[in-house]
C-alpha cells in the first residue's frame, strides 16, 4: 500500500522523511555513548587479542551484551451498541479527533485511565483500563502504545482488544501504529540506525524494546489472532492491521 499520488502524498512523504532525519540527529548521541561503553567493556582489546574481526556472537551472547551496554549507559548518563472505532489510552485523543473530523459518518471512542473530557458529535471519551476491558468497536486503534509494555502485558492488551471487535469475516481488526525494526539488509542505513537508537532509548527509559516483524507476529499469534498485515507508510513507524 502506498501513499496517495499528488501533492498531498508528496508532502506527507517529505514530512515523514524530515521526522526521521530529526530523530536521527536527536538520538545520534547514542552511537557515541555505545562506543564509549564498548571501550569500557574492553571489547576493542578482546578483538585486538584475537587478531581478526569478530561478530557479536563471537564476543558474547547478544542479550548479555545489550544488558552490559545499557547498564553502562545508565551508569553515565455510552450505549449498548458498539462504536465503529475505538482508541485505547489515547491521551487527549488527537488522532481520534482527526479521524472523527475526516470521517463524520464514523463514531469514535477514546478509552483512557479515569480521564474523561468533553467529546463531540461523533467522538466520545470513556474512562477505563485497557487491561480490564476495551469498548466494543468494529476496529480498535493502538497508536504508539505497545512498545511501552513487556510481552505478557502486550498479549493481555491484545486479548482485550480481540474481545471488543467482531470476527474477521465481519470486518473486525486491531490497527497498530508502532515501530517495526527493519531488516538491516533491506532498509536504508540511516533509517535502520535511527530505529536502533530508538530501541536503545526504549530499553533505558522503560526497560522495553522495539520489535522486529517476527517478534510482532509472535505476539499476535500468542494473543489468538489469525493474521496480520504490515503497511510501511509512516516513515520509521508502520501501520499494522491485525485480524481475529
Secondary structure, DSSP 8 states (H G I E B T S, - for coil): ----SSHHHHHHHHHHHHHHHHHHHHTTHHHHHHHHHHHHTTHHHHHHHHTS---HHHHS-HHHHHHHHHHHHHH----SS-EEEEEES-TT-HHHHHHHHH-TTS-EEEEETT-----BTTEEEEE--TTT----EEEEEEES-GGGS-HHHHHHHHHHHHHHS--GGGT-EEEEEEEEE--TTTS-HHHHHHHHHHHHHHHHHHS---EEHHHHHHHHHHTT--EEEEEEEETTEEEEEEE-
